[in-house]
């Protein structure tokens, strides 16, 4: 499907279930703190060798920053849109497989609250 090229902004976010996404979410949950790669590896149960490479990749996209050995979220690049995307993905994952997910027509029998039922004054 064609897109409006001038207004199209592909997501630079790492895909779900990747080390990059897990690190980014963790740093975003702790925006005032900086962490050593070893701390992230221990906290997130990610091989330490993967953490450094992943952090550098996230830094090249502008999502994280570092001072010396400490890494933190780049709050300037981590805007509301990015936070919303991650938040929505987390909510979708949390409720994946529930009744509403398995029954997409769950709302078909709900009354229309906007319909005039004759009680209006």
C-alpha positions as CSV (number, residue, x, y, z in Angstrom):
1,X,0.0,0.0,0.0
2,X,1.4,3.4,-0.9
3,X,2.0,6.0,1.8
4,X,2.3,9.7,1.9
5,X,6.1,9.8,1.7
6,X,6.7,13.2,3.2
7,X,4.6,12.4,6.3
8,X,5.7,8.7,6.7
9,X,7.9,8.1,9.7
10,X,8.9,4.5,10.2
11,X,9.5,3.3,13.7
12,X,13.1,3.1,14.8
13,X,12.0,1.2,17.9
14,X,13.5,-2.3,18.3
15,X,11.0,-5.1,17.7
16,X,9.3,-6.7,20.6
17,X,11.0,-9.5,22.4
18,X,14.5,-8.3,21.6
19,X,17.3,-7.3,23.9
20,X,17.1,-3.8,22.6
21,X,13.4,-3.4,23.4
22,X,13.9,-4.9,26.9
23,X,16.8,-2.6,27.6
24,X,15.0,0.5,26.3
25,X,11.9,-0.3,28.3
26,X,13.9,-0.8,31.5
27,X,15.8,2.5,31.0
28,X,12.6,4.3,30.2
29,X,11.1,3.0,33.5
30,X,14.1,4.5,35.3
31,X,14.7,7.8,33.4
32,X,16.7,9.5,36.2
33,X,19.2,6.7,36.6
34,X,22.2,5.5,34.7
35,X,23.3,1.8,34.6
36,X,26.5,-0.1,33.8
37,X,26.1,-2.7,31.1
38,X,26.8,-5.4,33.7
39,X,23.9,-4.1,35.8
40,X,21.5,-4.2,32.9
41,X,22.7,-7.7,32.0
42,X,22.1,-9.0,35.5
43,X,18.7,-7.2,35.9
44,X,17.4,-8.3,32.5
45,X,19.1,-11.7,32.3
46,X,20.7,-10.8,29.0
47,X,24.2,-12.1,28.1
48,X,26.7,-9.3,29.0
49,X,28.3,-9.5,25.6
50,X,25.0,-8.6,24.0
51,X,24.3,-5.6,26.2
52,X,27.2,-3.4,25.0
53,X,26.5,-4.0,21.4
54,X,22.8,-3.4,21.9
55,X,23.4,-0.2,23.8
56,X,25.7,1.1,21.0
57,X,23.0,0.3,18.5
58,X,20.3,2.1,20.6
59,X,22.7,5.1,20.9
60,X,23.2,5.3,17.1
61,X,19.4,5.6,16.9
62,X,19.4,8.3,19.6
63,X,17.4,6.4,22.2
64,X,20.1,6.2,24.8
65,X,23.1,8.2,26.0
66,X,26.1,7.5,28.2
67,X,28.6,9.1,30.5
68,X,31.6,7.0,31.2
69,X,30.4,3.5,32.0
70,X,26.8,4.5,32.7
71,X,23.9,4.4,30.2
72,X,20.5,6.1,30.5
73,X,17.5,6.8,28.3
74,X,17.8,9.8,26.1
75,X,14.8,11.7,27.3
76,X,15.0,14.2,24.5
77,X,14.6,11.5,21.8
78,X,12.3,9.3,23.9
79,X,9.2,11.4,23.2
80,X,5.6,10.8,24.0
81,X,5.0,9.0,20.7
82,X,7.8,6.5,21.5
83,X,6.5,6.0,25.1
84,X,3.0,5.5,23.8
85,X,4.1,2.9,21.3
86,X,6.0,0.9,23.9
87,X,3.1,1.3,26.4
88,X,0.5,0.1,23.9
89,X,2.6,-2.9,22.9
90,X,3.0,-3.8,26.6
91,X,-0.7,-3.5,27.2
92,X,-1.5,-5.6,24.1
93,X,1.0,-8.2,25.3
94,X,-0.5,-8.3,28.8
95,X,-4.0,-8.9,27.4
96,X,-3.1,-11.1,24.5
97,X,-5.2,-14.3,24.6
98,X,-7.9,-13.0,27.0
99,X,-11.7,-13.2,26.3
100,X,-11.8,-10.0,24.3
101,X,-8.8,-10.9,22.2
102,X,-10.3,-14.3,21.4
103,X,-13.8,-12.9,20.7
104,X,-13.4,-9.9,18.4
105,X,-17.2,-9.5,18.2
106,X,-17.6,-9.1,21.9
107,X,-19.2,-5.7,21.5
108,X,-21.9,-6.7,18.9
109,X,-24.7,-7.0,21.5
110,X,-23.9,-3.9,23.5
111,X,-26.7,-1.2,23.6
112,X,-26.1,1.9,21.6
113,X,-25.8,4.6,24.4
114,X,-26.0,7.3,21.8
115,X,-29.4,6.2,20.5
116,X,-32.4,8.3,21.5
117,X,-34.4,6.1,23.8
118,X,-37.2,8.6,24.4
119,X,-36.1,9.6,27.9
120,X,-34.5,12.9,26.7
121,X,-36.2,16.0,27.9
